[in-house]
């Protein structure tokens, strides 16, 4: 009996002594310094606007079709204008298109011109 009492007392003393330095509540871990780059808010892209010009000796359709092919993908043609220059037999046709990728861009409503491969 004394032996069991002594061993239980010794056991409780050892347990309490070992836990004396331990915190009673879980402490939040310190944040380790991160090596990852900080997240930077990306700026909102502004709508782009521009124009493309192409000169062809074939036709108005060729000049305007090739000018449209130079514009950025997903942009909307807002204006199309072509003109002829030079003398008969040596004429060239120049087409200029204005484009925009803004959500409120108003399309030109002119028919889409197709090249010889269409």
C-alpha positions in Angstrom: 0.0 0.0 0.0 2.8 2.4 0.9 4.5 1.4 -2.3 1.5 2.0 -4.4 0.9 5.4 -2.6 4.5 6.3 -3.1 4.5 5.4 -6.7 1.3 7.3 -7.4 2.6 10.4 -5.6 5.9 10.2 -7.4 4.0 9.8 -10.7 1.8 12.8 -10.0 4.9 14.9 -8.9 6.8 13.9 -12.1 3.8 14.7 -14.3 3.1 18.0 -12.7 6.8 19.0 -12.6 7.1 18.1 -16.3 4.0 20.1 -17.2 4.9 23.1 -15.1 6.7 24.8 -18.0 4.0 23.9 -20.5 1.4 26.4 -21.4 -2.2 25.7 -20.4 -3.6 26.9 -23.7 -2.4 26.4 -27.2 -0.3 29.4 -28.3 -0.6 30.6 -31.9 2.5 29.7 -33.8 4.7 32.5 -34.9 4.3 33.3 -38.6 7.4 32.2 -40.5 8.7 34.8 -43.0 7.3 34.0 -46.4 9.5 33.8 -49.4 6.5 34.1 -51.8 6.0 37.5 -53.5 3.2 39.6 -52.0 -0.1 39.5 -54.0 -0.4 42.7 -55.9 -3.8 43.8 -57.1 -3.6 44.0 -60.9 -4.8 47.2 -62.5 -8.1 47.1 -64.4 -7.2 47.1 -68.1 -8.4 50.1 -70.0 -10.1 49.7 -73.3 -7.9 49.9 -76.3 -8.6 51.9 -79.5 -6.7 52.2 -82.6 -6.6 52.0 -86.4 -5.1 49.8 -89.1 -4.3 50.8 -92.7 -3.6 48.5 -95.6 -2.9 49.4 -99.3 -3.7 46.9 -102.0 -3.4 46.9 -105.8 -6.1 44.2 -106.1 -9.4 45.6 -104.8 -11.3 47.4 -102.1 -12.3 44.1 -100.6 -8.7 42.9 -100.4 -7.5 46.2 -98.8 -10.2 46.3 -96.2 -10.1 42.5 -95.5 -6.3 42.7 -94.8 -6.7 45.8 -92.7 -9.2 44.0 -90.6 -6.8 41.1 -90.2 -4.3 43.5 -88.6 -6.5 44.5 -85.7 -6.3 42.7 -82.3 -8.5 39.6 -81.7 -11.9 40.3 -80.2 -11.8 44.0 -81.2 -14.8 45.6 -83.0 -14.5 47.6 -86.2 -16.1 51.0 -85.5 -15.3 52.7 -88.8 -14.1 51.7 -92.2 -13.0 54.0 -95.1 -11.2 53.3 -98.3 -9.9 55.5 -101.1 -8.2 55.1 -104.5 -5.0 56.8 -105.5 -2.8 56.8 -108.6 -3.6 56.8 -112.3 -5.7 54.3 -114.2 -3.9 51.0 -114.6 -1.5 51.9 -111.6 -4.2 52.4 -109.0 -3.9 51.4 -105.4 -6.7 51.1 -102.9 -6.0 52.0 -99.3 -8.4 51.0 -96.5 -8.3 52.3 -93.0 -10.3 50.7 -90.2 -10.8 52.1 -86.7 -11.2 49.5 -83.9 -12.0 49.3 -80.2 -12.1 46.6 -77.6 -14.4 48.6 -75.3 -17.6 46.9 -74.2 -19.6 49.9 -75.4 -18.0 50.0 -78.9 -20.5 50.6 -81.6 -19.8 48.4 -84.7 -19.7 50.0 -88.1 -22.7 48.0 -89.4 -21.0 47.6 -92.7 -20.8 44.1 -94.1 -17.8 42.0 -93.3 -15.5 41.7 -96.3 -14.1 38.3 -97.2 -10.9 37.5 -99.1 -10.5 35.1 -102.0 -10.0 32.1 -99.6 -13.6 32.4 -98.2 
